[in-house]
Amino acid sequence: MKSWENLEADENLILSTHMTKGRQGCKVDKIVVHHNGGNLTGKDCWDVWQTREASAHYQVAADGRITQLVWDTDTAWHSGDWNANLTSIGVEHADISADPWMLSEATLDNGAHLVAALCKHYGLGRPQWRVNVFPHSDFTSTSCPASIAGDQNAAYMAKAQAYYDSMTGSHPATESSPTTTDAGGVNVVAGAYVVACDSLNVRSAPSTGATVVASYGRGQTVTLDHWGTVADGYIWGRYVAYSGAVRYVALAPADKNAWYLVKA
């Protein structure tokens, strides 16, 4: 993406067919996400949509490259529901595997970043599943968007929310994130959290020098208790493992400029 702030795609391949000029006075109030059912580039989508009665505003390729195919001010034919088409932005994503369909890390990351940028640009608020970000399957009988509504949904939405928070300079509401209570402690809201980074180390003590005993990957969940502290430049939370051992994970840098865990 050339500019997330201005929604400037890496390339523009604007369709002149199988889309509708304008939006009949309607405003954008949602994002609808799709998967290709194949590993397509932006040019591949442009070629397919010359003869197929379908289109979307954006394509996110396997390498993360984003192509705009229908201008946001126009109506793409993507949801199978005309009213939804008039009020939404359609975002397609390339798959890198089938059975099951899966997105590459680059597609997941840039797709989520695009969703965040769109939510910010159109004043839709923080990305929330089935609030302002919807699966194609909510509007017509289809299995689309496959993994984006399944195994990769938690990671996708966690990324979208993290990007939105970064772009708007905001953080999740206080009930969804730790709150510093004094110089050495934090009040952690107990409950399930989703990992919003590629790898989160689990340590034997709340310290970067403590032994790494396990790790969580993006989209996995961990259930924390109410305890928290600040040490070695990080905010730490804890949980009790199945073995009965107490384990510690970093929730964010002490300056809270990024969150490694978001409330599920």
N, C-alpha and C positions, 0 to 999 in steps of 0.2 A: 504494500500500500504506500503510495507516495505521500499521502497525508491523511492520518486518521481524523484529525481535527476538521478538515475540510471535505472529507469523504472523497479523496482523489485516489482512484484505483491505480494499480500498476499499469493497466492498459484498458482502453475503451474500444470495444467492438460492438457498436450500437446497432441493434436490429431495426429493420424497417418493416418487418412483417411479424405476424403472430404476437402482437402487442397492441395496445390501444393508447393513442395520444391523450394526455391529460388524465384526470381522476374524477371527472364529473363533479367537481367541487368538494370531494371527500378529502379528509386529512388522514395522514398516516398515524395509526394508533397501535400497531403491532408489527412484529417481525415473524415471518413464517420460515422455518428451516427445512431443508430438503437434503437428500443424498442422491448422487448420480445413479447408483446402481451400476457403477463402473468407474474407471479411472480416467476422467476426462479433463482436458485443459479448457481454458476459456475459448480458444479457437474451435475445439471439438464441439463445445456447446453451441457456438455460433453456427457451425455447419449443420448440426442436427436440427436446430430450430428453424432452418430455412425451409424444411419440408414437414416438420412436425408442429402441430398446433399447440405449442407450449413455449414458455420463456420464463426467465427469472431476471431480477435486477443484477445479481452478482453471482459469480462462480469463484469458489476457492479451490485451487488446484492442489495436487498432492505435495507440491513443493512450497505451498503457502501463497503462491502468486494469486492475486485477486484481479479479476476482470469484470468490468461493468458492461452489461449487455443491453439493459433497458435503463434509461434515465429515471431517477427517483421520482421525478414529477410526472412520469407516465405510468400506465398500468401494465404490469406483466401478467401473463397468463400462467399462473403457477400453482394455485391452491385448489382448483376444481370448484370454487365457490366465488361467484362474481362479486358479491359484497365484500368478501374477504380480500379479493384481488384489489378492489378499489381502495382499501384502507390498510394495506400492508406492503412491506418490502419483502421480496422473496430472495433467500440466500441459498444457493446450491453448494454442495460439498462433494469433492471427489472421494471415492473409496480406494483403498489400496489392497483390499482383500474381500473375498466373498465367502459366505458360509463359515463364520459370520461376516457380514459387512463391517468394515472398520475404517476409521479415518487415520491418516498419518498424524504424527505429533504436530507437524507444521500446519496441516489443514485444521486440526482441532484448535490450535493456538490462534491462528489468524482468523478463523471463522468466529471464535468467541470474541476476539478483539474487534472485529467488524460489528458484531451484534452490540457490543458495548458502545462503540462509536455511534452507531445508528440510534441507540436508546438515548444517548446524550444529545445528539443533533436534533432529534424530534421531540425532546422533552418527555420521553416515556417513563423516566425514572429508572431505578436500578433494575437490571435484567432479572426477571422472575419467570420461571417456567409456568406456562399457561396463564400468565397475567399480562405480560407484554411480549413474551417469546413463546411461540406455539409450534407444535409439530404439524407437518402437512396432514397427518392422519386425523387431526381434529376437524378437518373440513371436507374430507372425502374418504371413501373406503380405500385405504392403501396401507402398506407397511412402512412407507416413507415417514420419517427420515432414518429408519433402522437404528443404528447404534447411538445416534444423537439423542434418541428418546429411550435408549436402553442402557447398555453397559458403559457407554461413554458420556451419559447425560450429566452425572454428578461433576465430572471433571470439566466438561464443557461449560456448565453454568457457573462453576466456581471460578473458572478463568474469566468468563464474561463479567462476573460481579467484581472480581479483583481489578480488571482493566477499567471498569466503570468507576470504581472508587478512586483509582489512580488518576484518571482523566478529569474527574470532577473535584478532586482534592478532598473527598469525603471518605468515611469509613462506615462499616456496617453499624447499625443501631446498637446502643449499649447492651441490649440483651443478647446480641449476637457475637460480641467480642469482649476480650478482657478489658477491665478498666483499672488503671493504676490507682492505688489507694494510698500509697506512701512510697518513700524512696526505695524500699526494698521488697515491697510486696504488691501483688495484684489480686483483684477479686475476679476470679474466673467463673463464668456462668457454666455450671455443670451441664453435661449433655453430650450429644453426638456432634462431631465436627468432621468436615470433609477436607482432605488434604488438597491444597491449591498450588502446590509446587511439584516439581518433577520427582524429588526424593526428600523425605523427611526422616532424619535419623532419630532413633530411639536410644536414649542413653541411661546409664545406671545412676546418674546424679544430674542435677540441673547445672551443668557446666560443659563448655565446649571441650574440656580436657577429659571428661568422663568417658568410660568405655561405651562404644556403640554396640548395642546388643541386638538391634533389629532395625528395619526401616520400613516406611510406608511409601507407596507410590501415589501419584496424582489420582484423585477420585476415590481413594480408599477412605474409610471412616475410622475414627478413634473416639472413644467415649471418655471424656475427662471428668475429674471430680472438681470440687470447688476451690482447691488449693492453687496458688500461683506465686511466683517470685520473679525478681529481676536479677540476673547474674551474667557476667561475661558479655554484656552488651545485648542480651536477649531477654524477652519475656518467656517464662517457662510455665508449662502446665504439667499435670501428672495424671497417671491412671494406674490401676492395679491389673497386672497381667494375669492370664489364666493360671500361671504358676504360683500366683500370690505375691510375686515380686512387684515392688513399686517402680514404675518406669517414668521417664521424663522426656518431653518433647518441646522444642522451641515453637512458640506460637507466632512470634514476630520479632524484628529488631526492637530494641528499647525505644527507638524514636518512632515506632509504629508506621514506618514508611512503606511497609508491605506486610501482608498477612499470609502465613504459611498454612493456616487452618481457618476455615470459615464455618459458621454455625450451620449445621444441616437443617 
